[in-house]
Amino acid sequence: MLKFRQSQLDSPIYKGGNPISLLVEKYGLDPDAINKLGSNENPLPTPESVQKAVAEAALDLNRYPPTSADLCEQLAAYIGRNLVADNFMIGNGGCEVLDLIAKSFIEPGDEAIICRPTFPIYELTLRRLGANVVYADMNDDLTYNVERILAAVTDKTRLLYMTTPNNPTGTILTKAEQDELISRLPKHVLIVADEVYWQFNTDESMADSIRHVNEDANIVILHSFSKLFGLAGLRIGYALGPERIISYLKRGQLPFHMNSVAITAGLAAVADRDHIEETISMTLTERPKLTAGLQAIDGIEVIPSQANFVLIKPEKDSKEVEEALQKEGLIVRELSGFYMPGYLRVSVGQSHQNEALLDALTKISAS
Ligand SMILES: Cc1ncc(COP(=O)(O)O)c(C=O)c1O
């Protein structure tokens, strides 16, 4: 008897292969000329501090890894806000942490609320556990609809996923909306505040989830090392929450589940404040330039973003535009799998990459 449905195995995350090699094979492109702007990664090269840490960790691979206690300490110091190491739990990437959260709170038949369009992994992890996924979709302008969310809550609701800045829209949940939700949600609902793009937000009205962690609310925040810290390949993410929730989540983890290379590299990445600042400053310089450049192209609707990507809707068929861009060596994300058919998501790259994207999109839109 198979436990997983074929549709789950068909999900893009299980389709192997490196997207750059696939394009090289398909169109005979030079791998160095390919710009990968489809996964909201950090486009800067891996910093030397991290490369050195990885090389050092590689000398002791005969030993079991250290615990992630030091990384939790360092994250508490990096974020501040009166947080301590016990507010943190490290996992193999944000996706694994999302899976652990769902496994820790969902029994078959429980309900979980998601606000489409959003990150598809919530639904994937929930359905595997037999949860009923309830939709309280965003408004047409891609803001959250607090009344719709509250109306979707029942006695069976366990989890409510709130993503800010949201993927793939780049829009935010405001403080006022979050405060309203927290004051009116019943005690049996845990908010999963997915904030993996938080460092790129410049809107002061964005929800302040850490304040609610400090107040011991029913909230657990998700952060990732795949975005700002530039370690998508190493798989490090973490949950940040009240100690009672974090210590409960930790019961679901296996001993030695994090490898020593990831832990050592994670420590180096948090310590490398120059790399952090360079990434933020590059993203915040390039994002408005990319947004303005996209807005200047005829036949493209642009949704301004608080993350390291921008959502666009071409008048032309989005899958055809994606393919035409691939032929020019540009990888972007077509969003059928993110509840947004007809749209594309483009990551903010380095200046020359964004310019290449704008040139190609201008050409494709005019053709
Ligand atoms: C909203 C959101 N949450 C979580 C993740 C998971 O990140 P990772 O598993 O790479 O840490 C992503 C990755 O793109 C994301 O966009």
Ligand as a Chemical Component Dictionary entry (heavy atoms), coordinates in Angstrom:
data_LIG
# 
_chem_comp.id                   LIG 
_chem_comp.type                 NON-POLYMER 
_chem_comp.pdbx_formal_charge   0 
_chem_comp.three_letter_code    LIG 
# 
loop_
_chem_comp_atom.comp_id 
_chem_comp_atom.atom_id 
_chem_comp_atom.alt_atom_id 
_chem_comp_atom.type_symbol 
_chem_comp_atom.charge 
_chem_comp_atom.model_Cartn_x 
_chem_comp_atom.model_Cartn_y 
_chem_comp_atom.model_Cartn_z 
_chem_comp_atom.pdbx_ordinal 
LIG C1 C1 C 0 8.317  31.541 2.496  1  
LIG C2 C2 C 0 9.369  30.481 2.569  2  
LIG N1 N1 N 0 9.428  29.724 3.658  3  
LIG C3 C3 C 0 10.364 28.769 3.787  4  
LIG C4 C4 C 0 11.300 28.545 2.804  5  
LIG C5 C5 C 0 12.263 27.428 3.000  6  
LIG O1 O1 O 0 13.571 27.793 2.937  7  
LIG P1 P1 P 0 14.734 26.750 3.176  8  
LIG O2 O2 O 0 14.151 25.386 3.286  9  
LIG O3 O3 O 0 15.641 26.891 2.018  10 
LIG O4 O4 O 0 15.376 27.192 4.469  11 
LIG C6 C6 C 0 11.264 29.310 1.638  12 
LIG C7 C7 C 0 12.219 29.073 0.547  13 
LIG O5 O5 O 0 12.164 29.599 -0.514 14 
LIG C8 C8 C 0 10.273 30.312 1.521  15 
LIG O6 O6 O 0 10.180 31.080 0.435  16 
# 
loop_
_chem_comp_bond.comp_id 
_chem_comp_bond.atom_id_1 
_chem_comp_bond.atom_id_2 
_chem_comp_bond.value_order 
_chem_comp_bond.pdbx_ordinal 
LIG C1 C2 SING 1  
LIG C2 N1 SING 2  
LIG C2 C8 DOUB 3  
LIG N1 C3 DOUB 4  
LIG C3 C4 SING 5  
LIG C4 C5 SING 6  
LIG C4 C6 DOUB 7  
LIG C5 O1 SING 8  
LIG O1 P1 SING 9  
LIG P1 O2 DOUB 10 
LIG P1 O3 SING 11 
LIG P1 O4 SING 12 
LIG C6 C7 SING 13 
LIG C6 C8 SING 14 
LIG C7 O5 DOUB 15 
LIG C8 O6 SING 16 
# 
